[in-house]
């Protein structure tokens, strides 16, 4: 538990300090300071589509106000337009918060569904985490390096209709909780993101074919009840790399270990 969690009155000062450090890191960029932030958008698609994904915009969720979900679509349309067609050239770094910016009313964002301690609540800009989730999933299917990614500390909803493994999502809070990705390869990548009729859509494109492909799976899924009476969910996210030419597996790596408090009823005995 962090000091601001033990002493809630410290939280505003802690947030201000985090935001100040982040702004400084964005200002101190370029060749001299070692970080080149991705900002160029190409009007044309790069020729190779490496990965595509669509995530459902509206879900029937217990206790979640559907009005907030519809508002979330408005927010996702604004945020995805900020990311769409962004190019990540060799040596460049992508920051979700830097590209999307602060989701304020002045910019057209409205109250959408966001999570607070694992519960759905209204909040301006709510729902943009879904865009970060989509981007992270596509990045996992590439050689791009994830420098920063913070998961939700709660598992708020059961797996009804879940497409992606639990534990690959992202938590976003402007500007200090971020998704940051660096291109350490000689390949140029491009992000395509847009809101469709029923899904948030995304593509990861490149200027050349890659010699390998990637697959992601969850392992060691389990629920357990602790001495505090809370049920927690755990798993591991693994990535397998396969040679496109031969079909042989050339690498397997543990991407992430996840553990979170479950917010919905689960029949689990105490361990």
N, C-alpha and C positions, 0 to 999 in steps of 0.2 A: 504494500500500500504506500502511495506517495504521500509526502507531507501535506499537499493540498487536499488529498482524500481524507486524511486524518483530521485536518483543520480546514473545513470548507471556506472559512473567511479569508484564507490565503489564496484561494483560486483566482480571483481577478488579477492579483499581482503576478501570479505564476503565468497566467495567460498572456498578460502584457509583456512579460519578459520573453516568453517564447516567440511572440509575434515580432518583437523588436529584433531578436537574433535572426529570425527568418528574413525579415526585410533587409537586414544588413548583408546576409549571405546573397540575396538577389542583387543588391547593388554592387557588391564586391565580386564581380564576375568578369569573364573575358580571359584572354590569354595570360594576363599578368597574374590573376588570382586563381586560374586553373579550372574555372567552370564556364563552359559555353552553353547558354540556355537555348533550347530549341525555340524558334519563333517564326521561321519561314513557312508559308503555306503555298503549296504548288496548286495551280489551277487544274493541272492534269493528274490523272491517276498514275502512280508508278506501275510498271507492266505486270508484276507478279503478285498475285493475291496469295498470301501465306496462310491466313486464318480469317474466318468470319464467324460472327455469332449474333444471335438475337435473344434478348431477354424480354419477357412479357411485361408490359407496362402496368396492367391492372391485375391484381390478385385478390381473391376473396380471403381476407385475413380477419380472424376473430378480434374484435375490439378495435379494428382500424376503420376510421371514417373514410368512406369511399370518396367523399368530396376532396379530402386531402390527397388521395391517390390521383384523382383527376388533375388537381393543382400541380402535383409532382410532374405530370407530363409537360405542363407549361415550363417548369423549371428545367427539365431535361432537354427540351427543345432549345432553350437559350444556351445551356452549358455545352451541349453537343455541337452547336454551331461554332463555339469558340475553339473546340478541339479539331473539328473536321478539316482534313487536308493538311494538317500539320506534318512537317517533314522533320525526321530525326536523323541528321547526318552523322557520319563517323566522328566520335569525340564529343557529341552534343548530349545534353541532359534535358529530360522532360520533367517538369514539375506540374502536377495537376492544378495545384492552387495558383501557381504563377500564370498558367495559361487561362484557366477559367476565371480567376479573379474572385473577389468577394461578392457573394450572391445577395445583393441588397434590393430593397424595393425600388430604389432609384433606377436600377438597371432592368426592372420589369419582373423580378422574381416575386413570387407570392408564397403564401403559407402552404407548404406541402407536408407530407408525412416524413418525420424524422424520428430517430430513436433516442430516448433519454433513459438511461439505466435499463435498457432492454424493452421499454414500453413505447408504443407509437404516440407521438405528441405533435401538435402543429408547430411549425417553425419556418420562417422565411428562407426560401432556398431549399427546403426539405426535399429529399429524394435524389439529389445529385450524386450521392454515394453509389447509386445504381450505375452511373456512367463510369465511375472509378472501378467498380467491380468488373464491368465489361472490359475495360482497358487492361486491367491486371490479368484477366483470363487470357486475353489474346497475347499479351507480352510473355506469359508463361510458355506459349507455343513458339518461342523465338529465342535467339541467343542474346537478347537484350538483358542487361543487368539491372535487377531491382535493387535500388539503394535504400529505399524507404517505403514501408508499407505497414499500416497499423490496422489490425483486425478489430471487429467489435468484441467487447468483453462479455457479451451475452448472446445466447442463441434464442431469439425472440419467438420464432414461429416453427411449427412442425414442418416436416419435409413434403407436404402435399404438393405434388407437381414439380418438385425440385429437379432441375436439369443439370446444374453444375454441382460438384461435390461441396458439401458443407466445409467452410473454412478457407475458401479462396477469395472471399470478399474483402473489401477495404472500408475502413472508417476514415472520413474526411472532416476536418474542421479548419476553416480558414483562420490563419494561414499556417498553423503550426503542426497540424496532423495531416500528412500529405502522402501522395503516391509519387515517388521520384524514381525515374528510370534513366539509365545511361547507355549510350551506344558505344560499346567497346570493340566493335567490329569494323570491317572495311565496307560493309553494306549500308546503303541508305534505306531507311524505312519511312513509311507514311501511315498516318492514322486517318481512317475514315469513320465518322460517327454521325448518325442522323436518327430522327424519330420517324418510324413508320406508322402504319395504321394501328397495329396492335403490339408492336415490339420496338424496343430500342435496338438499333442495328449498328454493327461495327465491322470494320475490316482492317486487318493489318497487311499492308502491301510493302513491296521491296523492289529495288532496281535490278535484282537478279534472283535466280533460283538458289535455294540453300541446299547444301549436300545432305542435310539431315532433316528429319521431321521429329516432332515432339508429341508425346501423349501424357496426360495428367490423370492420376487416380488417387482416391483416398484409401488408406489402409488403417487397420487397427481401430475401427469405429467402436466406441463404447460409451455407455452412460454409467455413472456411479454416484451414489449418495454419500456425502461426507459426514463427519461428526457434527457439523453445523446444520445438518438437515437439508442442505441445498443439493440439488442434482446438477452434476456437471457433465458436459459432453467433451469427449476428446477424440482426436484422430491425427493421422499423419498424411501430408500431401507429398506424393512422390511423382517425379518426372522421369520418363523413359525417352532416351534419344535413339533414333533408328536411322541407319544409313539408307538413304533413298534408293541408291543403286542396287545394293545387295539385299536389303530387307533385314539385315542383321542388327541386333541391338548393340549399340556401341557405348552406352552409358546409362546408369540409373542413379538418381540422386534424391535425397530427402530435401524437399523444398521448405517445409514448415511443419512444426508440431503445434496443434491448436488445442486450447482448453477454455471452455466458457461456461458460465452459469446458464442453465436452461430455465426459460420463463414460462413454459407451458407444461401441463400435467404429463408426467412420465412415471410409469410403474416400475420403480427400481428399488430394490432392497438396499439397506445400508451395507457397505463393504466391510 
